Amino acid sequence: MSIKKLIVAAMLAASAFTVQPAAALAADLPDFTRIVETEGRAVVNVSTTSTIKQNVSAMPEGMEGDPFFEFFRRFAPQQQQERQERSLGSGFIISPDGYLLTNAHVVARADEITVTLTDKREFKAKVIGSDARTDVALLKIDAKNLPVVRLGNMADVKVGEWVLAIGSPFGFENTVTSGIVSAKNRLLPDENFVPFLQTDAAVNPGNSGGPLFNLKGEVIGINSQIYSRSGGFMGISFSIPIDVAMNVADQLKATGKVSRGRIGVAIQELNKDLAASFGLARPAGALVNDVEKKSPAEKAGLRTGDIILSVAGQAVDSSSDLPRLIGAIRPGKPVVLEVWRNRAMQKLTVVPEELKTEDARTAQREYRSPQAVPDAQNMKQLGLALQELTPAQLAKVGVKYGLQVKRVSGAAARAGIQPGDVIVDLGGEALGSFAQFKAAVTAAPKGSTLALQLWRQGITLFVPLSIGGEE
């Protein structure tokens, strides 16, 4: 074969090699048209009208340049004015007789709610119930034989799979955007009851309350929030999982409100060192650092220093899982907890009570009286200077036993201990004297970790203190 023929053959082979993967890739790209055509009919626009009342000064007209303008502005009598405020969101129909879901914040404070279907029909909607903790609202319109969405199974949702959002961003009706599931079980600040789906599908103001579809055309979430520094989409949006939303919707439909369980514990996250100090192989579970008096937790036998590893057979991978799992249990229904205590597993049965809006985030703990005398002593190898407090000093600080931290450095500073902290518990034992602390540290093997419970500005927390460090 000639050189010319060899070059031509090589070029053809290279062309076939590069074109084929591109064609295969194009064939694998998702086609969302079917989902939009078949499922998009159940997506609706939700517009609201609210009356906003505000007090304004009864200022005489034409005083802007008057030297007494500021005086009148500050001291003129107030009069109440009303103005109409309109907002737009999205929603989707879940039953042929007119029940639909949206976000609670979309309809909050609304005087009138109008739902517009894709065929331009408009209906006045009634709020059956809303739940601010999950940001889910159930609405009802007077209609029949409506198109409905199909619901997906959250257990089948995988990170990286394609998703589709339909809504009304900035008032542009029936806008379709796509992306992938970026993460599951995202917990946001002050959102203890929703393990959000994170996606990169473009979601903007007006998308709130709209559905998030998978490639099967099933709804797997309600678009709820975005992360943004500008007010617009920045590649991160959050959706309420559909199983969470439907649980809320079912309760709202049945009773008009949502009941959640609580057991009365304050908890914290475990890190590697803290887990090792309790004898756990890996940092998992919710560490109990406070138990309310007369609470379901106390009645069940839970103690400070316990680590809750599962609730009704569902693993507690991080402390943030516990409020969600307990909250999902009907108040009054017994549930089994797997608890790590004294380096061994135990099972306790607790009966949650109903979580009320006014429940405090943390409980106040009942402390025992120590036998202590004023003194200040150093544990230089740990970087700690500790002081025993008189009963009057303990009362002033707000505790009934413990050692106050005067100075920190070295291992203590690295553990996160701060001057002013009061060490109230050491390795599961109430701490009443410096001698007790010194004996526990001396008995601990070098290189091990002790769990110290601290009282700091009204809250308690555990920190892991490494034994054998130097100041």
C-alpha positions as CSV (number, residue, x, y, z in Angstrom):
1,M,0.0,0.0,0.0
2,S,1.3,3.4,-0.9
3,I,2.2,6.1,1.6
4,K,-0.7,8.2,0.3
5,K,-3.2,5.4,0.8
6,L,-1.9,4.8,4.4
7,I,-2.4,8.5,5.3
8,V,-6.0,8.5,3.9
9,A,-6.8,5.3,5.8
10,A,-5.4,6.7,9.0
11,M,-7.4,9.9,8.6
12,L,-10.6,7.9,8.0
13,A,-10.0,5.8,11.0
14,A,-9.4,8.8,13.2
15,S,-12.5,10.5,11.9
16,A,-14.6,7.4,12.7
17,F,-13.0,7.2,16.2
18,T,-13.9,10.8,17.1
19,V,-17.3,11.0,15.5
20,Q,-18.7,7.9,17.1
21,P,-18.4,8.8,20.7
22,A,-20.0,12.3,20.0
23,A,-22.9,10.6,18.3
24,A,-23.3,8.2,21.2
25,L,-23.1,11.1,23.7
26,A,-25.9,13.0,21.8
27,A,-28.0,9.8,21.9
28,D,-27.6,9.7,25.7
29,L,-28.7,13.3,26.4
30,P,-32.1,13.4,28.0
31,D,-35.2,14.6,26.1
32,F,-37.4,16.6,28.4
33,T,-40.2,17.3,25.9
34,R,-42.3,14.4,26.9
35,I,-42.3,15.4,30.6
36,V,-43.2,18.9,29.7
37,E,-46.1,17.8,27.5
38,T,-47.5,15.2,29.7
39,E,-46.7,16.3,33.3
40,G,-46.5,20.1,32.8
41,R,-50.3,20.3,32.5
42,A,-50.5,19.8,36.3
43,V,-48.2,22.7,37.1
44,V,-49.9,25.9,38.1
45,N,-49.2,29.6,38.7
46,V,-50.0,30.8,42.2
47,S,-50.5,34.6,42.5
48,T,-51.4,36.3,45.8
49,T,-52.7,39.7,47.0
50,S,-51.9,40.9,50.4
51,T,-52.9,44.0,52.3
52,I,-49.9,45.7,54.0
53,K,-50.7,48.2,56.8
54,Q,-48.1,50.8,57.8
55,N,-47.9,53.9,59.9
56,V,-46.9,57.1,58.2
57,S,-46.5,60.6,59.6
58,A,-49.4,63.0,58.8
59,M,-47.1,65.6,57.3
60,P,-48.4,68.9,55.9
61,E,-47.8,69.1,52.1
62,G,-45.0,71.2,50.7
63,M,-42.8,71.2,53.8
64,E,-39.7,69.5,52.3
65,G,-37.7,72.7,52.4
66,D,-39.1,74.1,55.6
67,P,-36.6,74.3,58.6
68,F,-39.3,72.7,60.8
69,F,-39.6,69.7,58.4
70,E,-37.4,67.4,60.6
71,F,-39.4,68.4,63.7
72,F,-42.8,67.6,62.0
73,R,-41.3,64.4,60.5
74,R,-40.4,63.1,64.0
75,F,-43.3,64.3,66.1
76,A,-46.2,64.6,63.7
77,P,-49.1,62.3,64.5
78,Q,-49.1,58.9,62.9
79,Q,-51.8,57.6,60.6
80,Q,-52.3,54.1,59.2
81,Q,-52.2,53.5,55.5
82,E,-52.9,50.4,53.5
83,R,-51.3,49.2,50.2
84,Q,-51.8,46.2,48.1
85,E,-48.8,43.8,47.6
86,R,-48.8,41.1,44.9
87,S,-46.5,38.1,44.6
88,L,-46.2,35.2,42.3
89,G,-45.2,31.6,42.9
90,S,-45.8,28.1,41.5
91,G,-47.5,24.9,42.5
92,F,-48.7,21.6,41.3
93,I,-51.9,19.5,41.5
94,I,-51.9,16.3,43.5
95,S,-55.5,15.2,43.2
96,P,-58.2,15.5,40.4
97,D,-60.6,17.2,42.8
98,G,-58.4,20.3,43.2
99,Y,-55.8,19.8,46.0
100,L,-52.4,21.3,45.2
101,L,-49.1,21.9,46.9
102,T,-46.9,25.0,47.0
103,N,-44.6,26.7,49.5
104,A,-45.9,28.1,52.8
105,H,-44.0,31.3,52.2
106,V,-45.7,31.8,48.8
107,V,-49.2,32.1,50.5
108,A,-48.1,33.6,53.8
109,R,-50.2,36.6,54.8
110,A,-52.2,36.4,51.5
111,D,-55.7,37.8,51.5
112,E,-56.5,36.4,48.1
113,I,-55.0,33.5,46.2
114,T,-55.5,32.9,42.5
115,V,-54.4,29.7,40.8
116,T,-54.0,29.7,37.0
117,L,-53.8,26.5,35.0
118,T,-51.9,26.0,31.8
119,D,-55.2,26.3,29.9
120,K,-55.6,29.8,31.3
121,R,-58.5,28.9,33.6
122,E,-58.4,30.8,36.9
123,F,-59.6,29.7,40.3
124,K,-59.7,31.2,43.8
125,A,-57.8,29.0,46.2
126,K,-58.4,28.2,49.9
127,V,-55.5,27.4,52.2
128,I,-56.2,24.1,53.9
129,G,-53.1,24.4,56.0
130,S,-49.5,25.5,55.9
131,D,-46.4,24.5,57.8
132,A,-43.6,27.0,58.2
133,R,-41.1,24.5,59.5
134,T,-41.1,22.6,56.2
135,D,-42.3,25.5,54.0
136,V,-45.2,23.4,52.7
137,A,-48.8,24.6,52.1
138,L,-51.8,22.6,50.9
139,L,-54.4,24.6,48.8
140,K,-57.8,23.6,47.4
141,I,-59.6,24.9,44.3
142,D,-63.2,24.2,43.3
143,A,-62.6,22.0,40.2
144,K,-62.9,18.4,39.1
145,N,-61.1,16.0,36.7
146,L,-57.9,18.0,36.8
147,P,-54.5,16.7,35.6
148,V,-52.3,15.5,38.4
149,V,-48.6,14.8,38.8
150,R,-47.1,11.4,39.5
151,L,-45.0,11.1,42.7
152,G,-41.6,9.6,42.9
153,N,-39.8,7.5,45.5
154,M,-37.1,9.4,47.3
155,A,-35.2,6.1,48.0
156,D,-34.5,5.9,44.3
157,V,-33.1,9.4,43.9
158,K,-29.4,9.4,43.2
159,V,-26.9,12.2,43.2
160,G,-26.0,13.1,39.6
161,E,-29.3,12.2,38.0
162,W,-31.1,14.6,35.7
163,V,-33.9,16.7,37.1
164,L,-36.4,19.2,35.6
165,A,-38.0,22.3,37.2
166,I,-41.1,24.0,36.0
167,G,-42.4,27.3,37.4
168,S,-42.8,31.0,36.9
169,P,-39.5,32.7,37.6
170,F,-39.9,36.5,37.6
171,G,-43.4,36.0,36.4
172,F,-42.5,34.1,33.2
173,E,-45.1,31.4,33.2
174,N,-44.4,27.7,32.6
175,T,-40.6,28.2,32.4
176,V,-38.7,24.9,32.1
177,T,-35.1,24.5,33.5
178,S,-33.0,21.4,33.9
179,G,-29.9,20.3,35.9
180,I,-28.8,17.4,38.1
181,V,-29.2,16.4,41.7
182,S,-26.1,17.9,43.3
183,A,-26.5,16.4,46.8
184,K,-29.1,14.8,49.1
185,N,-30.0,15.4,52.8
186,R,-28.7,19.0,52.9
187,L,-29.5,20.6,56.2
188,L,-29.8,24.4,56.2
189,P,-29.5,26.7,59.2
190,D,-32.7,26.6,61.3
191,E,-34.2,24.0,59.0
192,N,-34.0,20.9,61.3
193,F,-37.0,19.0,59.8
194,V,-36.1,19.0,56.0
195,P,-33.3,17.0,54.4
196,F,-33.2,19.2,51.3
197,L,-32.3,18.0,47.8
198,Q,-29.6,20.3,46.3
199,T,-29.7,20.8,42.6
200,D,-28.1,23.0,40.0
201,A,-31.4,23.5,38.0
202,A,-32.0,27.2,37.5
203,V,-34.5,28.3,40.2
204,N,-35.3,32.0,40.7
205,P,-38.0,34.0,42.5
206,G,-41.3,32.8,41.2
207,N,-40.2,29.2,41.0
208,S,-41.0,28.7,44.7
209,G,-43.6,25.9,45.2
210,G,-43.1,24.4,41.7
211,P,-42.3,20.7,41.1
212,L,-38.9,19.1,40.6
213,F,-39.3,16.1,38.2
214,N,-37.0,13.2,37.5
215,L,-36.5,11.6,34.1
216,K,-39.5,9.4,34.6
217,G,-41.7,12.4,34.9
218,E,-42.3,11.9,38.7
219,V,-42.2,14.7,41.2
220,I,-39.3,14.2,43.7
221,G,-39.3,17.6,45.3
222,I,-40.8,21.1,45.7
223,N,-38.5,23.9,44.7
224,S,-38.2,26.1,47.9
225,Q,-34.9,28.0,48.3
226,I,-31.9,29.3,46.5
227,Y,-28.4,30.2,47.6
228,S,-27.6,33.6,46.3
229,R,-25.5,36.7,47.0
230,S,-27.3,38.7,44.3
231,G,-30.9,37.6,44.7
232,G,-30.7,35.6,41.5
233,F,-29.7,32.0,40.6
234,M,-26.0,31.1,41.4
235,G,-26.0,27.4,40.6
236,I,-27.4,26.1,44.0
237,S,-31.0,25.6,44.7
238,F,-32.9,23.5,47.3
239,S,-36.0,21.4,47.1
240,I,-38.2,19.8,49.7
241,P,-38.2,16.0,49.2
242,I,-41.6,14.9,48.1
243,D,-42.0,12.3,50.9
244,V,-41.6,15.0,53.5
245,A,-44.0,17.3,51.6
246,M,-46.7,14.6,51.3
247,N,-46.4,13.6,55.0
248,V,-47.1,17.2,55.8
249,A,-49.9,17.5,53.2
250,D,-51.6,14.4,54.6
251,Q,-51.6,15.8,58.1
252,L,-52.8,19.2,56.9
253,K,-55.7,17.6,55.0
254,A,-56.7,15.5,58.0
255,T,-56.3,18.0,60.8
256,G,-55.2,21.4,59.4
257,K,-51.9,21.2,61.3
258,V,-48.8,19.2,61.6
259,S,-47.9,17.2,64.8
260,R,-44.3,16.4,65.6
261,G,-42.6,14.5,68.3
262,R,-40.0,15.7,70.7
263,I,-38.1,14.0,73.5
264,G,-36.4,16.9,75.3
265,V,-32.7,16.6,74.7
266,A,-30.0,19.1,73.7
267,I,-27.5,17.5,71.3
268,Q,-24.3,18.2,69.5
269,E,-22.3,16.8,66.6
270,L,-19.5,14.2,67.1
271,N,-16.1,14.7,65.5
272,K,-13.4,12.0,65.2
273,D,-11.6,12.8,68.5
274,L,-14.8,13.1,70.4
275,A,-16.1,9.8,69.0
276,A,-12.8,8.1,70.0
277,S,-13.1,9.5,73.6
278,F,-16.5,7.6,73.9
279,G,-15.1,4.4,72.3
280,L,-16.9,4.8,69.0
281,A,-15.1,3.6,65.8
282,R,-16.4,6.5,63.7
283,P,-18.1,9.8,64.4
284,A,-21.8,9.0,64.0
285,G,-24.9,9.6,66.0
286,A,-26.2,12.5,68.2
287,L,-24.3,13.2,71.4
288,V,-26.7,14.1,74.3
289,N,-25.3,17.1,76.3
290,D,-28.5,17.9,78.2
291,V,-31.7,16.1,79.2
292,E,-34.7,18.1,80.3
293,K,-36.2,17.3,83.6
294,K,-39.5,15.4,83.5
295,S,-39.1,15.0,79.7
296,P,-39.8,11.9,77.6
297,A,-36.0,11.4,77.4
298,E,-35.5,11.5,81.2
299,K,-38.4,9.1,81.7
300,A,-36.9,6.7,79.1
301,G,-33.6,6.8,81.0
302,L,-31.5,8.8,78.6
303,R,-28.5,10.4,80.2
304,T,-26.0,13.2,79.4
305,G,-23.1,11.6,77.4
306,D,-25.3,9.0,75.7
307,I,-25.0,8.9,71.9
308,I,-28.2,8.1,70.0
309,L,-27.2,5.9,67.0
310,S,-30.7,5.0,65.6
311,V,-34.4,5.8,65.9
312,A,-36.8,3.1,65.1
313,G,-34.1,1.3,63.1
314,Q,-33.2,4.4,61.1
315,A,-29.5,5.3,61.5
316,V,-28.6,8.7,63.0
317,D,-25.6,9.5,60.8
318,S,-25.2,13.0,62.2
319,S,-26.8,15.0,65.0
320,S,-29.0,16.9,62.6
321,D,-30.8,13.7,61.7
322,L,-32.3,13.3,65.2
323,P,-34.8,16.2,65.2
324,R,-36.1,15.1,61.8
325,L,-36.5,11.4,62.8
326,I,-38.1,12.2,66.1
327,G,-40.2,14.9,64.6
328,A,-41.6,12.4,62.1
329,I,-43.0,10.2,64.9
330,R,-46.5,10.7,66.1
331,P,-46.6,12.0,69.6
332,G,-47.5,9.3,72.1
333,K,-46.2,6.5,70.0
334,P,-43.3,4.5,71.6
335,V,-40.1,4.3,69.7
336,V,-36.9,2.3,70.3
337,L,-33.6,4.2,70.4
338,E,-30.2,2.5,70.0
339,V,-27.9,4.3,72.4
340,W,-24.1,4.1,72.9
341,R,-23.3,4.2,76.7
342,N,-20.2,3.2,78.6
343,R,-18.7,1.8,75.3
344,A,-21.6,-0.6,74.8
345,M,-24.9,-0.6,72.9
346,Q,-28.2,-0.3,74.7
347,K,-31.8,-0.1,73.6
348,L,-34.2,2.4,75.3
349,T,-37.9,3.0,74.5
350,V,-39.1,6.6,74.5
351,V,-42.5,8.0,74.0
352,P,-42.3,11.4,72.3
353,E,-44.5,14.2,73.3
354,E,-45.8,16.9,70.9
355,L,-43.5,19.6,69.8
356,K,-44.9,23.0,70.5
357,T,-43.9,26.3,68.8
358,E,-42.9,27.8,72.1
359,D,-40.5,24.9,73.0
360,A,-37.0,26.2,73.8
361,R,-34.2,25.0,71.6
362,T,-32.2,23.9,74.6
363,A,-33.2,22.8,78.1
364,Q,-31.9,24.0,81.5
365,R,-30.2,21.3,83.4
366,E,-30.6,20.6,87.1
367,Y,-27.1,20.6,88.7
368,R,-26.0,18.9,91.9
369,S,-24.1,20.7,94.7
370,P,-20.4,20.2,95.0
371,Q,-18.0,20.1,97.9
372,A,-15.6,22.7,96.7
373,V,-13.3,25.3,98.2
374,P,-11.7,28.3,96.5
375,D,-8.5,27.3,94.8
376,A,-6.7,27.6,91.5
377,Q,-4.5,24.8,90.2
378,N,-2.7,24.1,86.9
379,M,-2.6,21.1,84.6
380,K,0.4,22.4,82.6
381,Q,0.6,19.2,80.4
382,L,-2.9,20.0,79.2
383,G,-2.6,23.7,79.1
384,L,-5.3,24.3,81.7
385,A,-5.6,26.5,84.8
386,L,-8.7,25.5,86.7
387,Q,-10.4,26.9,89.8
388,E,-12.8,25.4,92.2
389,L,-15.7,27.7,93.1
390,T,-17.6,28.4,96.2
391,P,-21.3,27.7,96.3
392,A,-21.9,31.5,95.9
393,Q,-19.5,31.7,92.9
394,L,-21.2,28.7,91.3
395,A,-24.6,30.3,91.8
396,K,-23.3,33.5,90.2
397,V,-22.0,31.6,87.2
398,G,-25.3,29.7,86.9
399,V,-24.3,26.1,87.8
400,K,-24.2,24.0,90.9
401,Y,-20.9,22.1,90.4
402,G,-17.9,22.1,88.2
403,L,-14.4,23.6,87.7
404,Q,-14.0,27.0,86.1
405,V,-11.4,27.5,83.4
406,K,-9.1,30.5,84.1
407,R,-6.5,30.1,81.4
408,V,-6.0,27.8,78.4
409,S,-3.1,27.0,76.0
410,G,-1.7,23.9,74.2
411,A,-4.0,20.9,74.0
412,A,-6.8,22.6,75.9
413,A,-6.9,25.5,73.4
414,R,-6.8,23.2,70.4
415,A,-9.8,21.3,71.9
416,G,-11.8,24.5,71.9
417,I,-11.9,25.2,75.6
418,Q,-12.2,28.9,76.5
419,P,-11.5,30.9,79.6
420,G,-14.7,31.2,81.6
421,D,-16.0,27.7,80.6
422,V,-17.1,25.5,83.5
423,I,-16.2,21.8,83.2
424,V,-19.2,20.0,84.7
425,D,-18.6,16.4,83.5
426,L,-15.6,14.3,82.8
427,G,-16.0,11.0,80.9
428,G,-19.6,10.7,82.0
429,E,-18.9,11.5,85.7
430,A,-20.1,14.7,87.4
431,L,-17.0,16.8,88.2
432,G,-16.9,18.3,91.7
433,S,-13.2,18.8,92.5
434,F,-9.8,19.4,91.1
435,A,-8.6,16.2,92.7
436,Q,-11.2,14.2,90.8
437,F,-10.1,15.9,87.6
438,K,-6.4,15.2,88.2
439,A,-7.1,11.6,89.2
440,A,-9.0,11.0,85.9
441,V,-6.3,12.6,83.8
442,T,-3.6,10.6,85.6
443,A,-5.4,7.3,85.1
444,A,-6.0,7.9,81.3
445,P,-3.4,6.3,79.0
446,K,-1.1,8.7,77.3
447,G,-2.4,9.6,73.8
448,S,-6.0,8.8,74.7
449,T,-8.9,11.3,74.6
450,L,-11.3,12.4,77.4
451,A,-14.7,13.8,76.8
452,L,-15.2,17.0,78.8
453,Q,-18.7,18.5,79.1
454,L,-18.6,22.3,79.4
455,W,-21.1,24.9,80.5
456,R,-20.7,28.0,78.4
457,Q,-23.0,31.0,78.5
458,G,-26.1,29.0,79.3
459,I,-25.5,26.0,77.1
460,T,-23.6,22.8,77.4
461,L,-21.3,21.1,75.0
462,F,-18.7,18.3,74.8
463,V,-15.2,18.7,73.7
464,P,-12.4,16.0,73.2
465,L,-9.3,16.7,75.3
466,S,-6.1,14.8,74.2
467,I,-4.1,13.4,77.1
468,G,-0.3,13.8,76.9
469,G,-0.1,17.2,75.1
470,E,2.3,19.9,76.2
471,E,1.7,23.5,77.1
